[in-house]
């Protein structure tokens, strides 16, 4: 069971590290034998070394990460919606929901990323400012 | 593995049935031995009869349900953010993320609802219209 404050902090660090390309920081949030499934249905990535390798590549694909709504903290799990604006085309973004399961040491024990082809879309432009 | 279109349809039916108080309709989306955990960490509700009883009560607490962002469909799972405006106080809403796991028959085999006390908030009022 984690507090809401703790959950918000984990998500805040995760997004900050993604935006800074800090793959070692991200890996340090995970437990030694943590499991990643990104997206759901793909091969699982297991253990902190493999996880660091995964994020070393992943951060190269990130132009910017933006939270898209409230972080939900329940028992020892966290769910939150966000978008990844792509480095290869900053006009495209993937809308994702991540689920973290937190262990007794406060580390992420598993991460499951929900997104599919239908969640890759053009970034909505802000409306032009009119006088 | 489900299609995006199928996933969008399940979520659309689920929200429509919640808004109409149609607890029998909701229960019919679930498999015979489906499991509900709402919120994460609470006792599990197992089987379609118990699930119908759960929603018979739940719909009484619903003033309105609004989708809050994109539905994410991945492999045989669905994640989506929404809010439940409360019947007992329509100025309050709970922001939830639900995860559905779909079986080979296209039924919901499990539902896990992510929300905590920090997700119960005043409904944001639309800005007043000015000339």
HADDOCK unambig.tbl for C-alpha pairs under 7 A between the chains (distance, minus, plus):
assign (segid A and resid 4 and name CA) (segid B and resid 118 and name CA) 6.79 0.50 0.50
assign (segid A and resid 39 and name CA) (segid B and resid 74 and name CA) 6.80 0.50 0.50
assign (segid A and resid 40 and name CA) (segid B and resid 74 and name CA) 5.52 0.50 0.50
assign (segid A and resid 40 and name CA) (segid B and resid 75 and name CA) 6.06 0.50 0.50
assign (segid A and resid 41 and name CA) (segid B and resid 74 and name CA) 6.85 0.50 0.50
assign (segid A and resid 41 and name CA) (segid B and resid 75 and name CA) 5.13 0.50 0.50
assign (segid A and resid 72 and name CA) (segid B and resid 96 and name CA) 6.97 0.50 0.50
assign (segid A and resid 72 and name CA) (segid B and resid 114 and name CA) 5.81 0.50 0.50
assign (segid A and resid 72 and name CA) (segid B and resid 115 and name CA) 4.95 0.50 0.50
assign (segid A and resid 72 and name CA) (segid B and resid 116 and name CA) 6.28 0.50 0.50
assign (segid A and resid 72 and name CA) (segid B and resid 119 and name CA) 6.65 0.50 0.50
assign (segid A and resid 73 and name CA) (segid B and resid 114 and name CA) 6.74 0.50 0.50
assign (segid A and resid 73 and name CA) (segid B and resid 115 and name CA) 5.91 0.50 0.50
assign (segid A and resid 73 and name CA) (segid B and resid 116 and name CA) 5.48 0.50 0.50
assign (segid A and resid 74 and name CA) (segid B and resid 39 and name CA) 6.81 0.50 0.50
assign (segid A and resid 74 and name CA) (segid B and resid 40 and name CA) 5.53 0.50 0.50
assign (segid A and resid 74 and name CA) (segid B and resid 41 and name CA) 6.85 0.50 0.50
assign (segid A and resid 74 and name CA) (segid B and resid 114 and name CA) 5.86 0.50 0.50
assign (segid A and resid 74 and name CA) (segid B and resid 115 and name CA) 5.60 0.50 0.50
assign (segid A and resid 74 and name CA) (segid B and resid 116 and name CA) 5.17 0.50 0.50
assign (segid A and resid 75 and name CA) (segid B and resid 40 and name CA) 6.07 0.50 0.50
assign (segid A and resid 75 and name CA) (segid B and resid 41 and name CA) 5.14 0.50 0.50
assign (segid A and resid 79 and name CA) (segid B and resid 97 and name CA) 6.93 0.50 0.50
assign (segid A and resid 79 and name CA) (segid B and resid 114 and name CA) 6.47 0.50 0.50
assign (segid A and resid 96 and name CA) (segid B and resid 72 and name CA) 6.97 0.50 0.50
assign (segid A and resid 97 and name CA) (segid B and resid 79 and name CA) 6.92 0.50 0.50
assign (segid A and resid 114 and name CA) (segid B and resid 72 and name CA) 5.82 0.50 0.50
assign (segid A and resid 114 and name CA) (segid B and resid 73 and name CA) 6.74 0.50 0.50
assign (segid A and resid 114 and name CA) (segid B and resid 74 and name CA) 5.86 0.50 0.50
assign (segid A and resid 114 and name CA) (segid B and resid 79 and name CA) 6.48 0.50 0.50
assign (segid A and resid 115 and name CA) (segid B and resid 72 and name CA) 4.94 0.50 0.50
assign (segid A and resid 115 and name CA) (segid B and resid 73 and name CA) 5.90 0.50 0.50
assign (segid A and resid 115 and name CA) (segid B and resid 74 and name CA) 5.60 0.50 0.50
assign (segid A and resid 116 and name CA) (segid B and resid 72 and name CA) 6.28 0.50 0.50
assign (segid A and resid 116 and name CA) (segid B and resid 73 and name CA) 5.48 0.50 0.50
assign (segid A and resid 116 and name CA) (segid B and resid 74 and name CA) 5.18 0.50 0.50
assign (segid A and resid 118 and name CA) (segid B and resid 4 and name CA) 6.80 0.50 0.50
assign (segid A and resid 119 and name CA) (segid B and resid 72 and name CA) 6.65 0.50 0.50
